Amino acid sequence: MSGDDQSPQLNARTGAQIDARMNAQPAAQDPAQRNAHDNTVVDEALPLGAPSRKAYLGLAVFAVALLLLPVAAGHVGDSWVRILDFALLYIMLALGLNIVVGFAGLLDLGYIAFYAIGAYMCALLASPQFATVLQSFVDTYPALGNFLVGVFGAEVAQNGIHLPVWLIVPLAAALAATFGVILGAPTLKLRGDYLAIVTLGFGEIIRIFMNNLNSPVNITNGPQGVLNIDPVKVGGVSFGKPAHILGFDVSVVQLYYYLFLLLVIIIVFFCIRLQNSRIGRAWVAIREDEIAAKAMGINTRNIKLLAFAMGASFGGVSGAMFSSFQGFVSPESFGLLESIVVLAMVVLGGMGHIPGVILGGVLLAAFPEVLRHVVVPIQETLFGHVIVDAEIIRQLLYGLAMVGVMLFRPAGLWPAPEHGKGLGGIKARRSAAEGA
């Protein structure tokens, strides 16, 4: 090719480079345009969903408020701190049920059974009840009973097993997860109302078993329940009596509050990691369309069983903590109404949304107890005596609140954000900045 043919191409290339350099130089902009440009650059630099400095500051303030909450409530009375303790227990249950109902879309009305399994396992392994079980075996089946006494030893036969709660908690989680798989395996083909009926029956079966396993061998002590369950012990500090820590007097209910708060934080961390994992996305795919999920290669059987097992394990942990906190368990604590209340927490807050589930748990666990403490004094102040029983008003307001939420907020008080909503908002801001 000749030099005359190359010169036009070279000139064109050089001109294009000069134009590109001139366009790369920032033009004079007014302050509003520069701010919009800077905001756009920041949006492009930060990953989607990255928390801002304000978010961290708000989180720090919220953490301090949670730490000081039992101290403020303790000045009013330990009964209010006890309400907070039960609210945290219900939050653990709601987060576990949210895995089954919110993430995987499997309606479970017998979730309270896993709560009972964890509670009774703690009762057997951290109280004198196991000595009663061995004696019952000796009285009913002497050969087997004497063999068990020889295996466990004379001290266990006299005083029972008193394992530390921190050893019982993983055992309770594992046992509850095993029963979750046992429940899930026969129900893999069921959905909707049919699955709800089967899980409801499972919950009632567990409760009836706990109520009747006092003969011919006394394992659960029947309707009388199990007494004298050991409290939690951490570093030589027993949660069964007030403690003096760092110059402060801490009551029993305040000690359990901080323990339950720590467990809730751990469970929330696990739930967030599960939600953002490949398993969590598989659960959501099954919830949205199981046939399409199976067509895309998802092993729906194993993923469903994993949802039942993971949700049940959190229920077992909560049950073990409940047993240690109360020092007593009986079958009446694990009725159908408890399962419905936990499910209502998930639905009320927003299925599949962890902050919404926590909000629903706080409202439905604490609000009825607050009404119970407030309704009677208000009636005595206004009328001089109680006109309507506090329990009736509590149930009435509870039902009205649920109906109102379902009518006006069917997705829950704090539903999960729609897919692409955050990305769309960022794109809108960028388009506005470029247009300016």
N, C-alpha and C positions, 0 to 999 in steps of 0.2 A: 504494500500500500504506500502511496506517495506521501510526501510531506504536506502537499496541498490538501489531500484528503483528511490527514490527521489533525490539521490546525483547527477546523471548525469544531471537531469533537472535543479537542483539548480546551478551546475557549468556552464551549458549553459546559464542560465539567467544572472548569475554574469558576465560572459564573454561578453555577449551582452551589458550589462550596461557599462562595462569598455570601450568597443569599441565605444559606443555612446558618452561617455565623451571625449575620445581622439579625435573623429571626431569633436566634438563641439569646441575644442580649436583651435583658429586661427593659421594656419600654417604660416611660414615665407613667406612673399610676398615681391616682389619688389615694388617700389613706384607706378608704372603704374597700377599694379594689385590692390594695396590698394585704389588708386583713383577711379578705376572702381567699386570696391566693395562699396566705400562710396557713389558714384553716384547712384548705384543700391539701396542702403538702403534709400537714400533721395527720389528716385522715388517711393519706396514702401510706405514711410511714408506719402508723400503728396498725397492728393486726385487728381484724374484725372481732368485736367483743372484748377488746382489751380494756380493763378497768382504768378509770381516770384517777387523778389525785383526789378529787372530791369523793369518789367511791371508796377509796381507802380511808379517808377521813371519816366518812359516815360509818364505815364498818368498825373503825376504832371506837367511835362514840357508842355504837350499839353494843360492842363487847363490854365496855365499861359499865353501861347501863345494866347488862345482864349480870355482871359481877356484883353490882350494888343492890340489885333488886331484892334479894332475900334479906339483906340488912334493913332496907326500908320497910319491907313487909313484916319483919320481925318486931319492929317497934309497935306495930298495930296488934300483932298476935301471931303465935306460931301456927295457928290454924290456916292463916293465909299463905304461909310458906309451904305448908302441907298441900294446899291446893296447887301451888306451883310445881311441887314434886309430882303430883299425879298428872298434871298437864304434860310434863316432860315424859312421863311413862307412856301416855297416850300418843305423844308425838312419835316416840319410837315405834309404837304399833302402827300408826298411820303411815310412816315412811316405809315400813315393811310391806304393808298391804298395797301401797302405791306401786311397788314393783310388779305385783300381780295384776292389779286392776288398772293402774294408770299407764304403766309401760307396756305390759303384754296384752292388756284388754281382756283379762280373764276374770269374770265376776265370781268373787269368793265371799260367801256368807258364813263360812265356818272358820274364819281366821283366828277367832279367839281360842280355838282348840290348841294352837301352837303356844299361845300365851299360857294356857293351863299346863301344857307339857313342861315348859321351862320352869314354871312355878313349883310343880310337884316334884320335879327332879331336884331342885334346890332344897325342897322340904325333906326329901328322903336322905340326901347326902350331907345336910348341914343341921341335923336335929337328932333327938333321941328316937325318932320314929323308926329308924332302921333296926334298932334293938327290938322294938315291938314286932316288926316283920319277922325277924329271926325266931322270936319266941312263939309267934303264931305258927311258923313252919314246924317247930319242935312239937307243939301241941297237936297239930293236925296230921303232919307226916313226920313221925319221929326220926326215921332213918335219914330222910333228906334234910330235916332240920338240924340233926346232930352233925351231918356232913358239912353243912353251911357254917355252923358254929365253929367247927374245926378249921375251916378255910379262913374265916374272917377273924377268929380269935375271941378270947373271952372278954377282952375289954370292949370290943365292938358289940358283942352280944349283950353287954351290960349298959353301955352308955350311948351306943349308936355311932354312926359315922359323922365326923365333923370336919369335912374338907373345907379348905379356903374357898371363898366365893369366886375368886379369880380362876380357880381350876374348874369350878362348876359351870361358870358362864360359857366357856367353849364347848363343854360337854352338852349343855342345854341347847346351844346353837346347833351342834351336830345332830342331836337326837331330834330336834324339831325339824331340821332340814330333811332327815330321813323320813319322818312322817309326812313332810310336804311332798316328797317323791312318791310315797305310798298313796297319798291322795291324788296326785296328778296322773299317775300311770293309768288308772282305769278311766280317766275322764278326758283323755287326749282328743277324742272325737266329739266331745260335747262343747257347746257354746251357749251363751245367753242364759235363758231361763232354766234350761236343763242342767247346765253346769252349776247354777246357783242352788238348785234343789239338792244336788248331790253334795256340794260343799256344806250346805246347811245341815244335811243329815250327818255328815262327818263331824261337825262341831257338836251336835247334840249327842252323838255316840260317845265322844270323848268325855263330855260332861257326865253322862250317865255312868260310864265306866268308873270315873273318879268317885262318883257317889255310891257305887255298889262294890268297890274293890275292898270291902272290909270283911268279906267272908267268901269261901271258907278260910282264906288266908288274909289277914288284915294288912293291907299294903298302904292304903290311903286314909285309913281311919274313917271312911264313909262320910256321912253328913257332918260329923263332928269336926272334921278337918284336922290339920296337923298344927301342933303348937310348938313353942320354944325353938323357933328357927333362928339360927345364929345370924347376928348382924354382920355387915361388911367390916373387914379390918384392913387398914392400909398403913404400912410402916409402923405397926404397933399401936395405931390409933383405932379404937373401936368406935364404929358409928352407932353403937347402941347406947351411948351416953355422951353428954356434952363434952367438948374438948376445948383446951386452951391452946391456941395456935398463934404464934407471932404476936403475943400480947393481947389477943382478942378472944373473947368467949364465943364459941360457935356452938349452937344448939344442934340436936340430932337432925332435925328436919333441914337445917341449913347445910349440914355435912352431906346429906343425901342429895340436896339440890345441886351442889357443885359436882358430885359424882354423876348424877343423871345428865347434867348439862354437858359434861365431858363425853359421855356415851352418845348423846344426841349429835354432838359435833363430829364424832368418829363415824356414826352412821350416815350423816349427811355427806361427809367426804366420800364414803364408799358409794352412796347413791349417785353422786355427781360423776364419779369415775365410771360407774356402770352405765349411766345414761349416755356418756360421751364415747363409750367404747363400741367395738363392733357388736358385742352382745346386746348392748342397749339399742343400737340401731336395728338389730334383728328383731328385738321385742316390738319396737314401734312398727316395723314392717308387718309383723304378724297381726298386730292390733288393727292396722289400716286395711290389710287385705291378705288373709292367710294363704289363699290360693296363689296369688301373685308372688308372695314370699317363697312359697314352695317351688314355684316355677323358676325363680331366680337362684335356686340352689340352697336355700336355707333349710337346715335340718329342723323342721318345726317341732318334732317330737322332743329332741334334746333341749331345744331352747325353751319350750314350755315347761319341761321338768325343772330346768335350771331356774326359771322364774318362780315356780312354786317353792323350790328349795331355798333360794336366797330370801324370799319374803318370809318364809317360815322361820329361818334362822334368826332374823331380827325379832320376831315374835317370841322365840325362846329366850333370847337375851333379856328382853323386857320382862318376861315372866319370872326369870330368876331374880332380877332386881326387885320386882314387886314382892316376891316371897320374902326376900331378905329385909326389905323395908318394913313390911307389915309384921313380920314375925309369926304370921299365921296365914294359912290358906284353907279354903273350903270350896266345894263345888259351886256354891251360890255366886261366886265372883266371876264365873265363866259361862254365863247364860247367853242365850241368843241375842238379848238386847245389847250386850256388850259388843258383839260382832256388828250389829247394825249401827251402833254409835261410831265405831271405828271406820266403817265404810262411809258413813255420813261425813266424817271429817275429811276423807279423801275427796268425796264428791263436792262438798261445800267449798273447800279451798280451791280446788281445780285439779282434776285428774291429770297425772303425768307431770305436774309442775311442783318441784320440791318446795319452793317458798310458799306456794299456795297451800300445800298439804300441811305445812307447819302452822300457817295461819288458821286453817280449819281445825287443827288439833288444839291450838290454844283457845279458840273461841268455844268449841263444844265441850272442852274439858274444864275450863275455868269459869265460863259464863254461868252455867247452871249452879255451880257451887257458890258463886258470888250472889246469885239471886237467893239461894237458900239462906245466906247470912244476912241479906238486906231486907227481904220481903217482910219477915216477922217484925223487926224493929219499926219499919215504916207504918205497918198497920197499927201497931201499938201506939205510935206517936199520933197518928191521925184519928183513930177510932177508939183508942183506949183498950182494945182487945183484938185478938186475931179473928178475922171474919172468914177468910179462905186459907186453907192449909198451904204452907209454903211449897210442899211437894206438888200440889195440884197446879199452882200458878207457874211453878218451874216447868212442868211438863207442857202446860198450855203455851207459854211463851216460847219454849223450845220448838214445839210443833209449828207455831205461827212463823217463827224465824226461818225454819226449813222451807215451808211453803212459799214464803216471800222470796227467798233466794232462788228457788227453782223456777219461779215465775219471771223474775226480773233479771236474774243472773244465771241462766241455765248452764253456762260453762264453768261456773264457780266464781267465788269472790276474786280470785287472783289466777285466772287461767293461764295456760302456757302460751307464750307469744307465737303468732303465726309464722310459718316457715317463710323466710325471705323478707320479713318485715324490717328487721334491722338493716339488712343489706340494701333494701329499697330506700330506707331513710338516708343512708350514707350516699347512695347514688343521687338522690334528690338534692342533697346539700352540695355535692360536687357540681351538679348541673347548674345550680343557682350561682355558685361561685364563678364557674366558667362563663355564664351568661353576663355576669356583672362586668 
